[in-house]
């Protein structure tokens, strides 16, 4: 099987719940973890005679994402009814967009492991309402929570341009960053704000002929790990099925499968319906959307520099590594804090180390993002400058930043209050170094011998000076004086 030549073809459907205050077509408040069926009304329950009203903010959020994905924005679109029965869809149809999506024909660049980027085409991005949630964990029966029914959902569909699970995962991560940068979704997968449905099949070359396996759509994946692992499993499953049965696309319809996280396998759900099975037709209760002029210009004004472009700029402008630039640009608020601190006088690399090695650690311990710690960009820049000048060491910087968060005091004040300023007076340190050399004659001999013990002995002597100064001596100046005295 491993010797068989094949190519993996993956297209991705991404559902993003938009962070509007109310649902897509009614005034019910959107919330997570509320009492089941407490955020519902006649409209989202599908009661006879109830009429939907479009959420303008949801349309604006969707257009903003479309623009970020380089899509063509439709100046005229409409709402369609997609008919199907599910217990979590009381109306027996979903209000969606069929032949006139809000955005189409775009692309997204995703970073690859070799440092290059790959362009993934975006087929379309359209708005629809979400369904409710079926609950199967309360006994030998099922329950339905309709709080989520009717929430604004943006579906993004890519062309089948992905060729392995790693690319699919990277694309998903990049999309999560984008919607968070645009502040249109929290994209919290544990809350169901972002779900992935990869469409996977293979092109197999055997005996000089080309065969295509039937397309499988893996439904409702809510983690990057599940996305990656389910695709890897499905590739192997389709290879096995082809070798055992010879089944190809012409012999079977597209099917949907679920992901069993415990068993790490995909499980057949149903044969996939075609578009005509849904009996799409224009929703008679909603007027079309005409999007142009000032309204569209106002939406465009909310675009910001996107994470991948910002990451590339950080590497070029600030001479940071791709890894460091990726960490700093993962959250928009972190990147904005970094740039403000650079403008306030901090050297980019020193500031980057301060944020990634101390700031993000403290944020993680607090269960927050860095910006929520209340750090002041001016104070952060001041702290970075103090390290650069050798006024404090890294250990002191950690202590000072913790106190900056607690007290909102500036780092110079805190360094003095905590007695953390390093000794940098060369005359004073020269005397202390001299005392240490006199007290440790054997170490001095070991350094001068230039043998294997030399480096260890030098470190010992630096340690003795630091001990005498209670850790306050500037190690760079101590090292400089030692080398001068020992040469």
N, C-alpha and C positions, 0 to 999 in steps of 0.2 A: 504493500500500500504506500509506503513512504517513497518508493521509487516512481510512483505515478506522477506525471506532470499535470499540474492543475493551477488555476488562477482563482483566487477568492474575489467575489464581487459583493460589495456591501453598500447598501443605501441606508440612510438613517432618518427616522422620523422622531422628532423631539417635541414633546408637549411641555409648554411652559405656562404655569399659572401666573397671571399678571397680578401685581399687588394693588389692585384697585380697592377702594373702601367698600364698594358694593358689588353685587353680582352683575353679569353681563347684560341681562335684560329685565332686572327688577331691582328694587331698593333694599333687598336683604343685605345685612352686614356680612362681610366675609371674615371668618375667624377660624382658628385651628384649635382643636381640643375642647370645643364647646359641647354642651349637652346634646346628644344626638337628636336630630330633627327639631332643633330649637331656632335655626336660622333659615326658615322656610316661609313661603307665602303662596297664595293661589297661582301666581305666575310660574314659579319654579316647581310647584307641585303639579302643574299641568291641569288645573281646574278649568272646567268649561266656562267660556266667556271671559277669561282673563287675557289681557293683552300685554305683549312685551314692549319695552322701551329701551332703545340702544344706549349703552354706557359710552359716552363720548371719550372719557379718559382712556378706556380700554383700546379704542381705535387709535388714539394718539400714541399710546405705548407700543402698539403693534407696528405702526408706521415707523416709529423710531428704531425698532429692531430691524425692520426691513431696510431702512436706510443704512444702518450699521453693517448689514450683510450685502451691501452694494446692489440691492434689488431695484427693479423698476416698480415704482409705486403707481397703482391704478388710480386714475382720476375719477373713475366710476366703478363701483362694485355693488353687489347686492347680497342679500341673505337667502339661503336655501334651507329647505327641510330635508334632512337625511333620515329616512324612515327605517327604524329597526326596533325590535322589542328587547328590552332588558329590564330586570326588576329595579335597577337604579336609575331608570330614565322614565319618569311617570308619564310624559307626553306621548311616548312611543315614537318620538322623532327627536332629533338633535338639530338645533339651529346652527348652521355652519355656512361655509362658502365653498361652492363647487367649481363652476367654470370661470368665475371672475374673482380670483383671490386678491387680497389687498396688496400683496407684493409677490413678485416672481422674477426669475432669471437673474439671480445674484450669485455671489460666491463668498467664500470665507477662506482665508489663508490659515493653515494650521502648521505649527512647528514640527519638524521631524527630528529624529535622534541624531542625524548627522549635521544639525545646525541649519539645514535648508528649510524651506517651507513648501507646502503642497497646496494647490488651489483646489478646493472642493466646491463644485457648483451647487447652488441652491435652486431647486426647482420652484418652490413657492413657500410662502408663509401666509397663513390665513387664520382668521379668528373664528372661534366657535365657543359653545358653552360646554362646560365639563359635566360629566355624569356624577351621580352620587357614589356611595361606597357600600359594597356588599361585605358583610361581616360573617365569617364562617367559624369563629373560634369560641362560640358560646355554648356549644352543645351539638346535638344531632339535628340542628335546624340552622337556617340562615336568617340574618337580620339585615335591614337596609337603613343606612344613615344618609339622609338627603341634604345635609348641611352643605355639602360641596356641589350639589346639583345646581347648575346655572352659573358657576363662577367663570370668569373670563379666562379662556384658554387660547394660547397662541400655538398653532402647530407649524413646525418648520420641517420641510421635507428636502432632503438632499438628493442629488443624482447619485447613481451607484459608482462613485469615484473612489471609495475606500477599499483597501485591499488586505487589511488584516485588523485584528482586534485592537492592536495598539493605536492605529490611526483613528479608529472609531472612538476610543477612550479619549484621545487627545482632542479630537473635535468636540466631544461632549464637554470636556473641561474648559475649552476655549469659549464655547457658547455660554457656559455658566458664568464665566468671568464677564462676558459682554453684557448679559442682561443685568448683572449686578452693577457694572459700571454705569449703565444707563438708568439705574434705579427703577426698573420696570418690574422686577421680580426679586424676591428673596432667594429664589432658586434653592431652597432647602429641601433636599431629596427625602429626608426623614419625615417631612411634613407633606410630601407628595407634590411639591411645587414644580418638580422637574422629573419627567419620566421619558425613557428611551425605548424605541421599538426598532431594532435593526432588521433589515431585510437581507437575508443571506442566501447565496447560492454559489455554485462552482462551475467553472468551465474546465472540463477535463479533456486532456489529449490522450487518446488510447488507440494504438494501432493505426496511427496516421489520421484518425478521425477526431472531430471535436464534439463533445457532448456537454449539455447544460443540465444540471440538476434542478429540480423544482424549487422555486423560491419559497423560503420559510420566513415568516415574520415572527419574531420573538416579542411577546407582549409585556408591557408595563414593567420595565426594569427601572428600579429606583436607586441604583448606585453604580458608580464607575466600575467597581469590582464585578458586579453582576453582569454589566454590559460586556466587559472583556472576557470573562469566563464563559458566559453563555455562547458568545460567538465562537470561541475556541472549541467548545464542545460540539457545536452545531457543524462546524467544518469537518470534524472527525466523523460525526454521525452520518453526514451526507456522503462522505467518501466510502464509509462502510456499506451504506445502503446501496450505493451505485455498484460496488463490486459484488454485492450479494444478489441484487435483483436486476441491475441494469436500468433502474428507473430514471427517466429523464423528464425534462420539462413538458414535452409533448404528451406524456403519459399521465400527468397528474396536475391538478390545479394547485395554485398557491395555497399554502396552509398556514395556520397560526399555531404557535407552540408557547407554552408557559415555561418559566424557569423555576425549577425546584432547587432552592438554595441549599437545602440539607443534603440532598442526594447529588447535587451538582450535575443535573441533567436537564435537558429540555423535554417537555411532555406535550404530546399532541392535544390540541383543543378542538379545532374544527377546520373544515375546508373554508378557505377565504372567499367571501362574496366578491362579485364584480361590482363596478359602479352602478350598473343598471339595476342591480338587486336592491339598492337602497332607495330607488324611486325618487331621486332628487327632483325638486321643483321649487320655484321661487316662493319664499314665505310671503303670504298675502297680508300679514299683519305688520310688516316692517318696510319702511321706504328704503330705496337704494341710498348709498353713501356717495356723495360727490366731494372729492377731496382735491382742492387746488387753491391757488391764490394765497391770501394771508394766513389761512389756517395751516396749510402745508409749510409755509415759510416759518411760522412760529414753531412748528414741530422740529424742523431742521435746526433751528436755533438751539435746541437742547442736546444736539450731538456733542460728544466729547472725544478726546483722543482715546482710542481703544487700546486694550492691554497689550496686544502683540506689537503694535506700532510703538507704543510707549517703551516696551521692553527693548526693542531694537534701538531706539533712540538712547536709552540709558547705556547700552553697550558702546555705542558710537560716541556719544557726547561725554559721558562720565567715566568711560574706560572701565566699566564694571564687567565681571564675568557674566555669561548668559544665565548661569544659575542664580547669582545674586540679583541680577536685573529681574529675573522671573519671580523671585521671592518678593521683591519690593513692589512689583506691579500686580501681584495677585489680587490685592484689594485696592480699590481706587483711593480710599481714605488714607491708606498707608503711603501710597505714591505721592499724594498731595502733601502729606506731612513731610516726607523726604524732600520734595522740591522746595517747599517753603524754608526748610532748615538750610538747604544749600544756598538759597538766596540770602539767608541771614548770615552767611559766612563760613559754614562748615565745609570741609573738604569731603567730596562725595564718597570716597572709599572709606575714610574714617567713620563717617556718618553711617554708611551702609553696615559696617561691622557693629556699630553701636545699636542700630535698629534690629539687625538679624540675630545677633548673639545675645543681646540683653533685652531689648524692648519686646520682641516677639515671644521670648521665653516668659516674660512677666505677663504678657497678654494671654498666653496660653494657660498659664497657671490661674489667671483670673476668669478664664472662660469668656473672654471678650476679644474684639479686634483691637489693634493698637490704638486707633483713634479714640476709642471709648475709654482709654485710661486717663484722658485729660492732659496729655503731654503738650506743652507749649513749644511751638517750632523754634522760637527764639532761644528758649532755655535749652532745647535739644542741641541747637547749633553751638551754644556756649559750652555745653558739656563736651562736645566733640573737639572744640578748639582747645579746651583744657587738657584733653588727652594728647592732642597733637603737640602741644607745647611741653608736655612732660610734667604738668602741674599735678596730675593725678594718674594713678595706674588703672588697669582694667578692673581689678577687684573693687577699687574705690568707686569707679564709675557705676558698677552694678548697685552698690549700696546707695550712692547718690541718686540714681534714677528711681529706685524704690521710694526714697524720701520725697523726690520731686512729685511723684504720683500722689503720695499721701498728703503732702503739705502745700504743694503748688509754689514752693519757694524756688529761687533761682539756684543753679548748681554751685556758684561761687560762695554764696551765703552758706549753703549746706556743707560744702567742703571744709569751710572754716569752722562751722559749728561742730562738725564731726571729727575735726582734727585730722583730715585726710590729705592735706596738701603735701606733696612730695618735697623733700629737701633737694634743692638744686644748686645750693651755694657751693661752688667748687673748692673754696678755701676751707670751709667747714668739713666737707666730705673728704678732702685731701688728708686732713688730720685723722679722721676716723679710719680711712683706708690704711694709713701708716700704722696705726695701732693694731689693726687686724693682721698686717703683714708681720709685725714684730711678735705677735702672739702665736703665729702659725708658721713657724720656720720650715717645717717639713713640707707643708703645702706649697710654700714659695719655691722650695727646691724641686718639687714635682713639676711645677709649672715651667720652671727654667730648663728642666731636663728635656722637655719636648717629646717625651715618650707617651705611652698609652694613658698614663695617669694625668697628663697635662690638662686636658679639657675638664676632667672631673675635679681636679684640684682648683682650677680657676673658678668653676661653679661654686665650690665650697667657700672660697674666699669672698665671692660676691654675696653668698648667703650669710657669712659672718658680718659683713658690713650692714646688710639689711636687718640682721638681728640686733645690732647695736643701735640702729636708727628706728627700731620697732616697725620696720617695713616702709618707712617714709622716704628713704633715699631713692633718688632717681636712678634706676638701674643702668641707663645709658651713660650717665656721667660717671657712675661708679666704675663701669667697665672701661671707660676711657681713661680714668685715673690709674686703674690697675695696670692696664697695658703699658701706660707711660712709665710707671714705677718698675715694672718687671722686665721691660725691654732692655 
